[in-house]
Amino acid sequence: MIPTSTIDQLAGLLARFERDEIETGALCDDLAAVRDQDIARALKALSTEGMARVLEILPGERRAGVFGFIEPDVQYALLDALDEATARAVLDDLRPDNLTALLEDLSQEAGDAVARRLSPQRVQQARRLLGYPLESAGRLMTPEFIALEPGWTLSHALRHVQRHAGRSETVDVLFITDEGGRLLGWTGLRALVLGDPAAKVESLLEDKPVSIVVSEDREQAARLIQHYDLTALPVVDDGGVLMGMVTIDDVMDVVEEEATEDIHKLGGLGAQHLSLRGASMLELFKKRIGWLLMLVFLAIFAAGAVSVFEETLEAAVVLSFFLPLIIGSGGNAGSQGATMMVRALATGDVGPKDWLKLWVRELGVASALGVTMATAAWGIGLFYGGTMLANVVFLSMIAVVIFGSMVGMLLPFLLTRFRLDPATASAPLITSIADIGGILIYFGIATAWIHAAPTG
Amino acid sequence: MIPTSTIDQLAGLLARFERDEIETGALCDDLAAVRDQDIARALKALSTEGMARVLEILPGERRAGVFGFIEPDVQYALLDALDEATARAVLDDLRPDNLTALLEDLSQEAGDAVARRLSPQRVQQARRLLGYPLESAGRLMTPEFIALEPGWTLSHALRHVQRHAGRSETVDVLFITDEGGRLLGWTGLRALVLGDPAAKVESLLEDKPVSIVVSEDREQAARLIQHYDLTALPVVDDGGVLMGMVTIDDVMDVVEEEATEDIHKLGGLGAQHLSLRGASMLELFKKRIGWLLMLVFLAIFAAGAVSVFEETLEAAVVLSFFLPLIIGSGGNAGSQGATMMVRALATGDVGPKDWLKLWVRELGVASALGVTMATAAWGIGLFYGGTMLANVVFLSMIAVVIFGSMVGMLLPFLLTRFRLDPATASAPLITSIADIGGILIYFGIATAWIHAAPTG
C-alpha cells in the first residue's frame, strides 16, 4: 500500500547491515535520504538487537523521530536493547503523545522502568495525560500548543510564534486564550501574516470555536475533526481551560483503528487491538475462542429445535437435505442487514431514531429478496423431492429470509438502546440466531404440510 | 456522533421556517453563528424546495460553502429548485473538487445541464478533472495551489503568498516548482515566516518530496498521506509536472468510505456506495440479491452433499440434530479468520508474501480452537445421543473448525493472487463453503463410525 518498493529495498539494506555485510558509514549515507516513517517500517523485519544497532547509528536528532513510529510493544523491548545513554536521549526527545502511547500499553513495573529514565517534569506530564480515561481525547492530544492573548497586536503575536514555533507540532493552528487560559478562539499563521500588523489578535476571533472536553471519547474527536474539516481540535477541561490539541494525523489512525474494531466485531472477534503480523498464537486464540464458545452454546438450542421435529424428519429424511440451504439463507440475509445497519450507525449515516422508517423499508426489501430466492429454491426442491417438498421450501425460504433480515436489522438498534456496541450484532451471531429460527420455521411448515396432506 | 444537539435544534428551526412559522430575518441571525457543515447536515431533513429557500436567504458568499457539504445526488435536485441566478452563483463559487464530485455522479444529460451554467474556463477545468479515472487521485485533488520558484527570496515568496492566498485551499503547504512546472519540493508558510528573508527558496528544498501520479488510485493517496503524516500530497502528471494537491480532509472521507466498502463486501453486499438513509428499496434489493442468489446456488451442493448420506441419516436421524452446530462452527471460525486477514491486508499490516507464516500459525490456532469447541460439543452430544454420537461430534468439530479456518484464511490470499479484492471472501461466502465441507466431514466420519461399530 505504502511505497513498498522503497521499504523492501530499505529492509534488505538493513538486514545486510545486521549481518555485517555493509559498513556503518555507507548505511548512514543511505539513511540520510529516507524518511523516519520508512525507516521505522523497514526496521520491523529486524531482530530487536538489529533495530537497536540501526537506531544507535542514526544522528541523535532523528532517533526519537524514528522511534515514535515504531509500535508500542516493540518500543519497549527496544528500549531494553539500546545502550542506556541512547535510551534516555530517545525518551527525552519523544513527543508527549508518543510517550503516552508507549506508557499506556505497559505494565506498572515496565512503566516505572521507563519513568526512571525520564526527567521529573516529563514524568509529571505523562502522569497527567495517563490520568485521562483510555481512548479519551486526553490520551490522544498533545499538551504542547501556542496560545495568543487577545490584546496583542498581530505583529507581536507573529514574533511570539517565531520564538515558540519549535514548541508546537503545528503553527497552522494557533489558539487564543484569556488570562485564565480559557479557550476563546483560534486562528492560524496565515491570518497573522495576511492581516494588518497593528490590528489586535481579538479582531481574529470569530464564532465560538469547536472544542472537546478532555475526558470525552477519542472517536468523538475524530468525528468533530472530520465533520468540520479541522487541522487541529482544541481539548479543554470542564472549566473551558485549554489543555492541548488533537491533530488530524492522529485522528486518521483513530478512524482506521475504529473501523478495524468494528470489522473485527462484525466478524465475531474480540475487540482488543492486535497486529495480525505480530500476534502470538495464544493472543489469537483468546481473541477468537470467546465468541466461538458462546455460539456453540447457542447451537444447543438449534440441536434442541431439530430434536423437537424428530418424527417429521423420520417420516421424510429428504427434508434434511434442505436444512443448510434454508438456515443459511436466513443467516446470509440477516448478516447483510446487520452489516449495513452497524456501519451506517457508526458513520452517523443513520441514527437510533430512524429505526422505524428503516424497519418498514427492510420489511419490503426482505420480502422481495425472499420471494426471489424462494423461486430459485423451489426449482431445486422440485428436482430433489417433488412438489410437496418444493412448496415447503418455497414458503420456508420467504419466512426465513424475512426473519433473518428482521433480526439483523433490529438487533443493532436494540443493542444501541441498551448502550451496547451495535457491532456486537456480528455475522456469526445473526447466523446462529437465524439458524434456530430457521429450523423452527422450516420444520414447522413441513410438519403442518405433512399433517394436512399425509399422502405427499 | 457530531454535535447532534446543535444539528437537531437547527433542523427544528429550519423546519419551522419551511412551515412559515419564523421570519426570514430571525433565521438569518441564527444562521450567522452556525457553521456551513451543520447547516448542510440540518438541511437533510427538509424538502428540496425548503432547502432551496434556506440557501437563497443565506449571504451570497456562504451559499457555495453550504452547498459543497450536501451530497451530490441532493445537490443536483437542489440546483433545479434554486432560482437561476442563485444556481449560477453557487456553481461559480463551488470549489473545483466539489464540482468534480457533483459532476461525476450525474448522467451525461444532467451534467450538460450543469455545464451550461458554468463559465467556459470552469467547464474546461472540470472536463480535465473528469478525464482522470474514477476513484483516482486526479478526481480527488484540487487543481488550485501556490507554487514558488527556487530562485525567489523568502521575502519575495512571502509577498507572493500574501497576494495569492485566496486562490489556495491551504497555505500551510506551498510547492516549489521549476520553470517547466515540475515539482521540486515543498515548504510551508512556517518556513517562510521563520527563515531569513534574504535566503533563497531553494535553500528550503529538502529531500525528494512524496507525490502521486494523477491516474493512481485515491486509496494510495490516502495511504501516503497517512504513512507520512502529510497535510497535502502533491499530484503530478507522468512528466512530474505539478497538477494539484490532495488534502488530508478529503482523504479522511476516503479512508472512511473504503472501510465501509470493505465492511459491506465482508457482509456479502455489493460494493456500490449507497447512503442507507437515502437508498430506495430497489437500490437495496439490487445491492443484496446478487450475492444471496449466488449463495443459494452454492447451497445446491450442500443439499447434494447431504443427499449422498441419505442412508446414514435414515439409520440415525439424531445425526441431523447436530448438523447446524457442526456446519455453523466451521463457518464461524472461517468468518473470523477471513475477517482478520482481509482487514490486515487492507491496512497493510500483512502483505501477500506473509501467507505461509500466517497459514502455519492459523493451523495451530485453529487446532486449539477446534479441540476446545469439540470438548464443549462432546458433552452436548453425550446428552442427546450417547457416547458414539458424542465421539462423532467431537472428531467432526475439530476437523470442521480447521477446515473452515483454512478456507477463511487462504481464500483472501488466493483472491489477492488473482488480483481480485480479498474482501470478496465474505462471511456468507466462507460460511457457505464451510457448510459443504462440514457436511461431508461430519457425515463421512459418522458413516465410517457406524460401519465400524454397527451396534452403536
Chai-1 contact restraints between the chains, C-beta under 6 A:
chainA,res_idxA,chainB,res_idxB,connection_type,confidence,min_distance_angstrom,max_distance_angstrom,comment,restraint_id
A,M1,B,R223,contact,1.0,0.0,6.0,A-B,restraint_1
A,M1,B,G348,contact,1.0,0.0,6.0,A-B,restraint_2
A,I2,B,R223,contact,1.0,0.0,6.0,A-B,restraint_3
A,I2,B,H227,contact,1.0,0.0,6.0,A-B,restraint_4
A,A33,B,D207,contact,1.0,0.0,6.0,A-B,restraint_5
A,Q37,B,H227,contact,1.0,0.0,6.0,A-B,restraint_6
A,Q37,B,Y228,contact,1.0,0.0,6.0,A-B,restraint_7
A,Q162,B,L194,contact,1.0,0.0,6.0,A-B,restraint_8
A,A165,B,L194,contact,1.0,0.0,6.0,A-B,restraint_9
A,V171,B,R190,contact,1.0,0.0,6.0,A-B,restraint_10
A,D172,B,D172,contact,1.0,0.0,6.0,A-B,restraint_11
A,L189,B,L189,contact,1.0,0.0,6.0,A-B,restraint_12
A,R190,B,V171,contact,1.0,0.0,6.0,A-B,restraint_13
A,L194,B,Q162,contact,1.0,0.0,6.0,A-B,restraint_14
A,L194,B,A165,contact,1.0,0.0,6.0,A-B,restraint_15
A,D207,B,A33,contact,1.0,0.0,6.0,A-B,restraint_16
A,R223,B,M1,contact,1.0,0.0,6.0,A-B,restraint_17
A,R223,B,I2,contact,1.0,0.0,6.0,A-B,restraint_18
A,Q226,B,M252,contact,1.0,0.0,6.0,A-B,restraint_19
A,H227,B,I2,contact,1.0,0.0,6.0,A-B,restraint_20
A,H227,B,Q37,contact,1.0,0.0,6.0,A-B,restraint_21
A,Y228,B,Q37,contact,1.0,0.0,6.0,A-B,restraint_22
A,D229,B,D249,contact,1.0,0.0,6.0,A-B,restraint_23
A,I248,B,I248,contact,1.0,0.0,6.0,A-B,restraint_24
A,D249,B,D229,contact,1.0,0.0,6.0,A-B,restraint_25
A,M252,B,Q226,contact,1.0,0.0,6.0,A-B,restraint_26
A,V255,B,V255,contact,1.0,0.0,6.0,A-B,restraint_27
A,A259,B,A259,contact,1.0,0.0,6.0,A-B,restraint_28
A,T260,B,R343,contact,1.0,0.0,6.0,A-B,restraint_29
A,I263,B,I263,contact,1.0,0.0,6.0,A-B,restraint_30
A,I263,B,R343,contact,1.0,0.0,6.0,A-B,restraint_31
A,G267,B,S335,contact,1.0,0.0,6.0,A-B,restraint_32
A,G267,B,Q336,contact,1.0,0.0,6.0,A-B,restraint_33
A,G267,B,T339,contact,1.0,0.0,6.0,A-B,restraint_34
A,G268,B,N332,contact,1.0,0.0,6.0,A-B,restraint_35
A,G268,B,S335,contact,1.0,0.0,6.0,A-B,restraint_36
A,G268,B,Q336,contact,1.0,0.0,6.0,A-B,restraint_37
A,L269,B,Q336,contact,1.0,0.0,6.0,A-B,restraint_38
A,S275,B,D349,contact,1.0,0.0,6.0,A-B,restraint_39
A,L276,B,M340,contact,1.0,0.0,6.0,A-B,restraint_40
A,L276,B,A344,contact,1.0,0.0,6.0,A-B,restraint_41
A,L276,B,D349,contact,1.0,0.0,6.0,A-B,restraint_42
A,L276,B,V350,contact,1.0,0.0,6.0,A-B,restraint_43
A,R277,B,D349,contact,1.0,0.0,6.0,A-B,restraint_44
A,R277,B,V350,contact,1.0,0.0,6.0,A-B,restraint_45
A,M281,B,R361,contact,1.0,0.0,6.0,A-B,restraint_46
A,M281,B,G364,contact,1.0,0.0,6.0,A-B,restraint_47
A,M281,B,V365,contact,1.0,0.0,6.0,A-B,restraint_48
A,L284,B,V365,contact,1.0,0.0,6.0,A-B,restraint_49
A,F285,B,V365,contact,1.0,0.0,6.0,A-B,restraint_50
A,F285,B,A368,contact,1.0,0.0,6.0,A-B,restraint_51
A,R288,B,Q336,contact,1.0,0.0,6.0,A-B,restraint_52
A,I289,B,L369,contact,1.0,0.0,6.0,A-B,restraint_53
A,I289,B,T372,contact,1.0,0.0,6.0,A-B,restraint_54
A,L292,B,N332,contact,1.0,0.0,6.0,A-B,restraint_55
A,L292,B,M373,contact,1.0,0.0,6.0,A-B,restraint_56
A,L295,B,N332,contact,1.0,0.0,6.0,A-B,restraint_57
A,V296,B,M373,contact,1.0,0.0,6.0,A-B,restraint_58
A,V296,B,A376,contact,1.0,0.0,6.0,A-B,restraint_59
A,A299,B,L325,contact,1.0,0.0,6.0,A-B,restraint_60
A,A299,B,G328,contact,1.0,0.0,6.0,A-B,restraint_61
A,I300,B,I380,contact,1.0,0.0,6.0,A-B,restraint_62
A,A302,B,P324,contact,1.0,0.0,6.0,A-B,restraint_63
A,A303,B,F321,contact,1.0,0.0,6.0,A-B,restraint_64
A,A303,B,F322,contact,1.0,0.0,6.0,A-B,restraint_65
A,A303,B,L325,contact,1.0,0.0,6.0,A-B,restraint_66
A,V306,B,S320,contact,1.0,0.0,6.0,A-B,restraint_67
A,V306,B,F321,contact,1.0,0.0,6.0,A-B,restraint_68
A,S307,B,F321,contact,1.0,0.0,6.0,A-B,restraint_69
A,E310,B,V317,contact,1.0,0.0,6.0,A-B,restraint_70
A,L313,B,V317,contact,1.0,0.0,6.0,A-B,restraint_71
A,L313,B,S320,contact,1.0,0.0,6.0,A-B,restraint_72
A,E314,B,V317,contact,1.0,0.0,6.0,A-B,restraint_73
A,V317,B,L313,contact,1.0,0.0,6.0,A-B,restraint_74
A,V317,B,E314,contact,1.0,0.0,6.0,A-B,restraint_75
A,S320,B,V306,contact,1.0,0.0,6.0,A-B,restraint_76
A,S320,B,L313,contact,1.0,0.0,6.0,A-B,restraint_77
A,S320,B,S320,contact,1.0,0.0,6.0,A-B,restraint_78
A,F321,B,A303,contact,1.0,0.0,6.0,A-B,restraint_79
A,F321,B,V306,contact,1.0,0.0,6.0,A-B,restraint_80
A,F321,B,S307,contact,1.0,0.0,6.0,A-B,restraint_81
A,F322,B,A303,contact,1.0,0.0,6.0,A-B,restraint_82
A,P324,B,A299,contact,1.0,0.0,6.0,A-B,restraint_83
A,P324,B,A302,contact,1.0,0.0,6.0,A-B,restraint_84
A,P324,B,D435,contact,1.0,0.0,6.0,A-B,restraint_85
A,L325,B,A299,contact,1.0,0.0,6.0,A-B,restraint_86
A,L325,B,A303,contact,1.0,0.0,6.0,A-B,restraint_87
A,G328,B,A299,contact,1.0,0.0,6.0,A-B,restraint_88
A,G328,B,D435,contact,1.0,0.0,6.0,A-B,restraint_89
A,N332,B,G268,contact,1.0,0.0,6.0,A-B,restraint_90
A,N332,B,L292,contact,1.0,0.0,6.0,A-B,restraint_91
A,N332,B,L295,contact,1.0,0.0,6.0,A-B,restraint_92
A,N332,B,P428,contact,1.0,0.0,6.0,A-B,restraint_93
A,S335,B,G267,contact,1.0,0.0,6.0,A-B,restraint_94
A,S335,B,G268,contact,1.0,0.0,6.0,A-B,restraint_95
A,S335,B,A427,contact,1.0,0.0,6.0,A-B,restraint_96
A,S335,B,P428,contact,1.0,0.0,6.0,A-B,restraint_97
A,Q336,B,G267,contact,1.0,0.0,6.0,A-B,restraint_98
A,Q336,B,G268,contact,1.0,0.0,6.0,A-B,restraint_99
A,Q336,B,L269,contact,1.0,0.0,6.0,A-B,restraint_100
A,Q336,B,R288,contact,1.0,0.0,6.0,A-B,restraint_101
A,T339,B,G267,contact,1.0,0.0,6.0,A-B,restraint_102
A,M340,B,L276,contact,1.0,0.0,6.0,A-B,restraint_103
A,R343,B,T260,contact,1.0,0.0,6.0,A-B,restraint_104
A,R343,B,I263,contact,1.0,0.0,6.0,A-B,restraint_105
A,A344,B,L276,contact,1.0,0.0,6.0,A-B,restraint_106
A,G348,B,M1,contact,1.0,0.0,6.0,A-B,restraint_107
A,D349,B,S275,contact,1.0,0.0,6.0,A-B,restraint_108
A,D349,B,L276,contact,1.0,0.0,6.0,A-B,restraint_109
A,D349,B,R277,contact,1.0,0.0,6.0,A-B,restraint_110
A,V350,B,L276,contact,1.0,0.0,6.0,A-B,restraint_111
A,V350,B,R277,contact,1.0,0.0,6.0,A-B,restraint_112
A,G364,B,M281,contact,1.0,0.0,6.0,A-B,restraint_113
A,V365,B,M281,contact,1.0,0.0,6.0,A-B,restraint_114
A,V365,B,L284,contact,1.0,0.0,6.0,A-B,restraint_115
A,V365,B,F285,contact,1.0,0.0,6.0,A-B,restraint_116
A,A368,B,F285,contact,1.0,0.0,6.0,A-B,restraint_117
A,L369,B,I289,contact,1.0,0.0,6.0,A-B,restraint_118
A,T372,B,I289,contact,1.0,0.0,6.0,A-B,restraint_119
A,M373,B,L292,contact,1.0,0.0,6.0,A-B,restraint_120
A,M373,B,V296,contact,1.0,0.0,6.0,A-B,restraint_121
A,A376,B,V296,contact,1.0,0.0,6.0,A-B,restraint_122
A,I380,B,I300,contact,1.0,0.0,6.0,A-B,restraint_123
A,A427,B,S335,contact,1.0,0.0,6.0,A-B,restraint_124
A,A427,B,A427,contact,1.0,0.0,6.0,A-B,restraint_125
A,P428,B,N332,contact,1.0,0.0,6.0,A-B,restraint_126
A,P428,B,S335,contact,1.0,0.0,6.0,A-B,restraint_127
A,D435,B,P324,contact,1.0,0.0,6.0,A-B,restraint_128
A,D435,B,G328,contact,1.0,0.0,6.0,A-B,restraint_129
